[in-house]
């Protein structure tokens, strides 16, 4: 994974990872994914204000990143990084997977 840029220091600890800005709390990781109807990049300032420790994005604007690191990566690598972080959070825990078809 190639990091395009890093703003502020990476956190050494985080508790949750989400692409839903409404679920971000202090110390969480927010993954800004550009979807078909909603662009997660529009919520970066909101999650920083909510206390996010890390934001993973595919573009950087002049955000107030005090106490929050922003990692900018290539757009096609965002979901890969989110998957790796989620796996790290859930390692050792009993995680149940449910698939609905």
C-alpha positions as MATLAB code, in Angstrom:
seq = 'XXXXXXXXXXXXXXXXXXXXXXXXXXXXXXXXXXXXXXXXXXXXXXXXXXXXXXXXXXXXXXXXXXXXXXXXXXXXXXXXXXXXXXXXXXXXXXXXXXXXX';
ca = [
       0.000    0.000    0.000;
       1.450    3.320   -1.054;
       0.736    6.327    1.160;
       0.416    9.535   -0.846;
       0.688   11.754    2.234;
       0.402   11.725    6.006;
      -0.826   14.649    8.076;
      -0.103   14.598   11.842;
       1.111   11.541   13.777;
      -0.458    8.094   13.489;
      -2.329    6.907   16.579;
      -0.923    3.934   18.459;
      -4.358    2.789   19.585;
      -7.879    2.880   18.158;
     -11.058    1.096   19.130;
     -13.382    1.118   16.148;
     -13.336    1.578   12.396;
     -16.272    2.815   10.348;
     -17.194    4.486    7.096;
     -20.337    5.883    8.748;
     -19.553    9.296   10.269;
     -22.495    8.965   12.667;
     -20.776    6.029   14.400;
     -17.419    7.729   14.983;
     -16.414    8.479   18.574;
     -13.216    9.554   20.286;
     -10.281    7.366   19.243;
     -12.000    5.768   16.222;
     -10.849    5.409   12.624;
     -12.963    6.919    9.841;
     -12.633    5.610    6.307;
     -13.755    8.236    3.786;
     -15.181    6.249    0.889;
     -16.606    7.945   -2.176;
     -19.869    6.182   -2.954;
     -22.431    6.598   -5.697;
     -24.590    9.061   -3.762;
     -22.508   10.062   -0.712;
     -18.863   11.068   -0.513;
     -17.292   10.301    2.862;
     -14.768   13.092    2.282;
     -17.585   15.577    2.957;
     -17.712   14.334    6.572;
     -14.014   14.469    7.473;
     -14.228   17.716    9.428;
     -17.262   16.345   11.313;
     -15.463   13.158   12.421;
     -12.370   15.131   13.430;
     -14.624   17.259   15.650;
     -16.151   14.048   17.061;
     -12.680   12.897   18.144;
     -11.547   10.538   15.382;
      -7.940    9.455   15.872;
      -7.315    8.597   12.217;
      -8.931    9.388    8.881;
      -8.133    7.382    5.771;
      -8.963    9.291    2.601;
      -8.104    9.439   -1.097;
      -7.709   13.215   -1.197;
      -6.605   15.888    1.241;
      -7.996   19.327    1.817;
      -6.842   21.788    4.446;
      -8.501   20.137    7.450;
      -7.772   21.107   11.046;
      -5.940   17.887   11.899;
      -4.897   18.688   15.452;
      -5.129   15.432   17.447;
      -6.173   13.495   14.331;
      -3.989   11.902   11.676;
      -5.115   11.929    8.051;
      -3.599    9.323    5.732;
      -4.108    9.897    2.025;
      -3.890    6.818   -0.190;
      -4.873    5.888   -3.708;
      -8.645    5.582   -4.006;
      -8.629    1.923   -5.025;
      -6.660    0.996   -1.859;
      -9.058    2.472    0.719;
     -11.249   -0.614    1.098;
      -8.159   -2.834    1.304;
      -6.777   -0.757    4.177;
     -10.148   -0.713    5.969;
     -10.297   -4.501    5.710;
      -6.794   -4.873    7.150;
      -7.587   -2.574   10.100;
     -10.887   -4.318   10.828;
      -9.104   -7.669   10.811;
      -6.553   -6.309   13.283;
      -9.305   -5.000   15.591;
     -11.159   -8.307   15.511;
      -8.160  -10.635   15.794;
      -8.499  -12.840   18.831;
     -12.161  -12.001   19.314;
     -14.927  -14.419   18.519;
     -16.472  -12.816   15.472;
     -19.562  -14.226   13.856;
     -20.127  -13.708   10.162;
     -23.607  -13.633    8.730;
     -24.253  -13.590    5.009;
     -27.609  -12.673    3.507;
     -28.267  -13.495   -0.114;
];
